[in-house]
Amino acid sequence: MTGFDAIADQLAGQAIELPSWAFGNSGTRFKVFSQPGVPRTPEEKIADAAKVHELTGLSPTVALHIPWDKVEDYGKLAAFAADHGVALGTINSNTFQDDDYKFGSLAHFDRRVRDKAIAHMHECIEIMDATGSRDLKIWLADGTNYPGQGDIRSRQDWLADSLQQVYARIGDNQRLVLEYKFFEPSFYATDVPDWGTSYAHCVALGERAFVCLDTGHHAPGTNIEFIVAQLLRLGKLGSFDFNSRFYADDDLIVGAADPFQLFRILFEVIRGGGYGPESGVAFMLDQCHNVEEKIPGQIRSVLNVQEMTARALLVDTEALTQAQQAGDVLAANQIFMDAFYTDVRSDLADWRQSRGLPADPVAAYNASGYRDQIIAERIGGDQAGWGA
C-alpha cells in the first residue's frame, strides 16, 4: 500500500480530549459573550461534547474543570458520560479565580494561601479517584507584575514544596501534568513561564510528573516542534493543549494561525513516539470559542488535528533520512513539504464514511437539528461560562 491507504489504520487510534469549558460562554477580558443553547450544567456540557464525538469519532473523553464542573456525585456524572458514549478525562484545577489568589497560589508568600491551594489540588485528586481520571492538570496564574514585587527565588522554593505535597497524593496510576505560560496575567515574572521550568519541577517530583505543552503559550517565533522533540527525548511530555494564536492570546481554533506549524509539531510527535494510545501523550483541546459557535468550533478543531496528523504520517521518513544523511538540503525539504501539501480531505471523508461517520461532520451537525433542540430546551437557569 502507498499513500493514504498506508496510513489509514494509524488514524483509528487517535483521541483528542475536549474541554468542558469550551461549551460555555466566554469572551475577552472586556466582555463575556452569551449564545443561545449554551449548557447550564456539567451534564449539558458533556452532552455537547458527546455530540462532537458522535460526528467525528475523535473525542472519546471530556476534561473537567474544578470548581466550574463541581457536582455532588462524580460517579453519577461518569455514568452519565458513559451513557452518552464518552468518558471523563483530565481534571483541571483552578487557583486563579479566588480573591485569596491575588498574589499567587502554590507560590504565594503566605503559607495559609499555599495550604488552601494545596487542599484544592487534593480535592481534585479525590475527584480523579471517583471518576477514574488519570491526569491532574495544573496551570498557575502565579507571578508578579513589577520588579521587586516578590522574591523570585523564594517563589520557586514555595512552588516546589507545594507541588511536592500535591504529588505525594497522586495515585500509582495517576499523573501530575504541569502546564506553563509565557505571560498573562503576570507580566514581569511568571512562576512557570516555559517548558524548562515545568520540566525542572517535574523531574524533581518524580516519574509520574509530566509537562503539558500548550501550543499557544510561547513567545512569537518560538520553535515549538523543537520543544516537542526535546520533551519526548527526555520522556517528560505528558500532554498537549491544542489551540492557536496570532499574537498573544491562545483561544483560537487549532491550526487557524499556522497550519504548517501544527503539521511540524505532529511530525515530531510521531517521530518521537508520542502518537497513539500506548505513548502516554494525551491530545487535548484548550480553547474557548468567543464569536463562533461552540460545537462546530470543536468539530473543526479536532478535524484540523486529524488532517495534519494524516499529512505528518505521509512523510516518507526513509527517503527523508537518506536525504538528510546525504546532506541534500533541498531534497529533504521537498520530501517534507510534499507531505504537507498533500490534500487528504477527500481521503479523510471516505475514511469516516467507511467507519459509519458522516463524511462532513460540520454539515452533519448543521443538518442534525441538535442546535435547534438545545436552543429550545435550554431556557431558564444560568448559562455556564468563565467562573460559572
N, C-alpha and C positions, 0 to 999 in steps of 0.2 A: 504494500500500500504506500501511496505517496500523498502529499498534500494534506488536505483537511481530514480525509479518511484515516490517515495515520495517527492523528491526534485526538480523534473524536472520543475514544474511550477515556482519555485522560481528563476530559471535561466533566465526566459524570460525577466525580467525587468532589467537585467544587462546592464550597459552602461559604456564604457571606452573611454574617450575622447582622441583623437590623437593630437599630437603637429605638427603644420605645419612644423616646422623646422626639424623634423625628416626625411623629404623627401629631404632636401637639402644636399649639400656636407658638410662634417665635418671631423674631424680627431683628432689629438693630439695637444698639444701646440707647436709641432715642425713642423707639416705638415697637411694641409687640403687635403684630397684625393678626386679626382673627379671620377664620374661614368657616363657612358653614360645614357641618358634618364632622367637625373635629372631635376626637374622643374626649370623654369626660372621666373615664376610669381606666385603670390599668388593663382591665379586660377588653375594653374597646380598642385600646392601642394594640393589644395582642391580636385582636380580630383583624385589624387593618394590616398588620404585619403578615398575618396568615394569608391574606388575600394576595399580597406580593409573592409569597412563596407558591401559592396555588397556581399563579400565572407564569412564574419563571422557573420554578423548581430549584432555585438558587439560595434560598434564605430559610433554612430549617430551624433557626434559633432566633430568639429575641433577647436583647440585653435590657436589663432593668437598671433604673437609676433611683437610688435611695437618698432622700425620702420621697421623691416625686412619685414613686410606684409602691409606696407602702400599703400593705393590706394586713388584715388580721390573720389570715390563714394562707401561707405560701404554698402549702401542699395542695390546697384547693385551687390556687392560681396556676400551679404547674399542671394540674389535671385539666383545667380549662384550656390551657395552651395545647395540651396533648389532644383534646377533643377537636381542636381546630387545625391539627396537623403540624404543629410546631412544638418546640421545647424552649424552656427558659435557659438563657445562656449567662453571659458575663454579668456580674453585679458591679455597678459603678457607684463609688462613694461620692459624697457631696460635702465638702468642708469649705464652701465658698459663699454660702447664702445666709449665714447666721451672723448677727452683729458681733458675736464673740470673735469671729474670724477676720475682723477688720485688718489686723496686723499679722495675720497668718494663722495656721492651724497646727500641723505637725511640726512646724519650725518656729512656732510662736515663742516669744521670750517668757511668757507666763506659763508655768507648769500646769496651772488649772486649765487653761485653754488647750494645751497639748493633751492633757488627760481626757478632756472632752472629745477631742478629735479621735484619739485612740479608741475610746469607747464606741464611737460611731463606727469605726472600722471593724471592731469586734462584733457589733450588731450586724454589719454586712456579712461577716463570715458566718454568723448564725443563720442568716437568710440563705447563704450558699448551702449550708448543711440541709436546710429544708427543701431547697429547690433542686439539689444535685448539681449545682453550678460548679465549674472548675476554677474560674478566674475571678479574683478581686482586682478590679482596675482602679488605680489611684491616679487622679490628676489633681495637682495642687495649684491654687492661685497664690501661694505664699511668695513673698518677695518684698522689695522696698522700692520706693519711687525716687528717693533722694540720697546722695552720698552722705554718709554719717547717720542716716535714719536708723540703721540696725547694724549689728556686728556680723559681717558676712561669715566668718569662721564659726562663730557660736551658733548661728542658724543652721549651718551644716551639721554640727555636732548634735544639736537638738533633733534635727530631722533624722539623722542616723539612729539615734536612740529610740525615737518614736516608731520608725519603721521596724526596728528590731522587735519592739513589743507587739506590733501588728503581725509580723511574720511568725512569731512564736505561736500564734493561734491558728495559723494556716494548717489545714489537714494534710495528710500524706498524699492525697490525690488532688490537692488544690494548689493554686499558684497565686503569687502576688505579681501583678503586672504594673510597672511604674511608667507612667506617661511623662513626657516633657513638653515644654512650650517655650519658645524663644523669648516671648514677652507677652504682656497683657494678662492680667491687669497691672502687673508690676513692671514699671518701665525703666528702672535703673538696674536692679539685680533680681532676677527671678531665681528662686531657690532650686528648681530643677529645669534649667533652661535648654539643655541639649542632651544628645544621646550619651555623651561621655559621662555626664553627671549621673544620669539614670543608671548607666552601666556600672559605674563605680559603687553606687549604693547596692545594686542588685548582686554584684559579686560579693560584697561584704555580708549580705544577708544569707545567701546560700543557693543551692541548686534549684530551688523552687521559686526563685525570683527572676523575673524577666523584664525586658524593656518593651514598652509599647511605642511604636513609631506612628505618629500621626502625620500623614503626608502634607498637611497644611501648616505644620508647626516649625518652619525653618526660615532662616533669612533668605531673601531673594538671591538666586544664583547658587544655592547650596546643591551639591551633587548628592541627592537623596539615595540614588541607587548604590553609591559607594558605601553609605552608612548601612544599607541593607546587606550588602556583601560582607561588610566587616562584622556586623552583629551575628549573621548566620555563621560566619567563620569561627566566631567566639562562642557560639552556642547559646546566645542570650537574646535572640529575637523571639519575643513571645507572641506579639500580635500587631496587626495594623489597624489604625483608624483611617479609613479611606475617605477623603474629601478633596476639595480643590480650592485654591485661592489665587487671585491675581496679584494682590499687593500684600495685605496684612491679615485680613480675616480668613476664616477657613471653613465656611459653611456652604460652599458651592458643591454642586454635583461632581463627583469624582471624574477626572478626565476632562472637565469642562475647560480648564485653563490651558492645559498642556497634555494632550493625549499621548504625545511621544514620550513624555516623562513617565506616564503611567506604564507604557509599554516597556521602557527601560527598567523600571522598578520590578515589574513582573518577570522580566527576563532574568534578573539577578535572583529573584525569589526561586525560580525554577532551577537556575544554575546552581544555587547553593543548597538545594534540598529542602526548601521551605514551602513547597507546594504539595498539597494533598493531606488527607486526614491523618496520616501517620507522622507528619512532620512536626506536629505540635504548634505550628504557627497559625494563629487564628486570623481570619479575614473578617473585619467588621467595618460597617459604615459609621461615621460620626459627622452628621451634617443635618442642619435644620433648614427646611425649605421655607423661606420667608415670603417670596412672591409667587412661586409656583405651587401647584397643588402637591399635597403631601404624598399620597400613594403613587401617582405617576412619577414623582421625583425619585422615589425609592426604586421603582421599577427601572427607570432609566439608569440609575446609578449601578445597580447590580448587573445590568446588561452591559454597561461600559466596562466593568471589571472583567466580565466573561469574554467580551470581544478582544480586549487587549491581552488576556491570558491566552486565548486561541492564537493570536498573532505571535506572541512570545514563544509558544510551543512550536510554531512553524519555523523558527530559526534553524537552519541547517548547521547544527553545532559541530559536526565532523568537519565540514568544509570550512566553517569559521575558524576552528582550531588550526587547521592546516594553513590557512591564510595568515593567521596571527603568527604562527611559528616560522613561517617563511618570510615574515616581515613585510608582507604585501598589504600595505595600509589601505589602499583603495579597494582591493578585493574584499578584505574583511569588512569594511564599512558597507560595501554594496550588499553583501550577504545579509548583514544586519538590517539594512534599510529595505531590502526586498521583502522580508517578513513583515516589517511594519506597514508597508504599503499594500499588502495583500488584503483585499476586501473579502472578509469572511462573513458578512452579514447574511447573505442568502444561504450559505452553508449552515450557519447557526439556526436560521429559521427552519431549514429542513431537519436539522438535528433535534430541535424542540418538538417538531411535529412527530418525529419518529418515536418520541417518548411521551406522547399524549398531551403535550403542552401546546399552547397557541403559538403559531409562527411569529406573530407580532403581539407581545404581551400588552403593550400600551393600548393598541387598538382593541384588544380583547377586553381590557378594563373599561375603556370608554363605552363598549357595547354591552357590558355586563349588567348595567343597571345598579351596580353597587353604590356608585356616587349618589344617585337619587335616593337610594334606600337609606343611607346613613344620614343624609340631609333631612329626610322626613322623620327618621326615628330619633335623632339626637337633638331633641328640643327640650329646653329646660336644663337645669343643672349648670355646673361650671365647667367650661372647656379646659382641658389640660393645656399647660404651657409652661414657660420658664417659671420655676418657683411654685408650680401647682402640682 
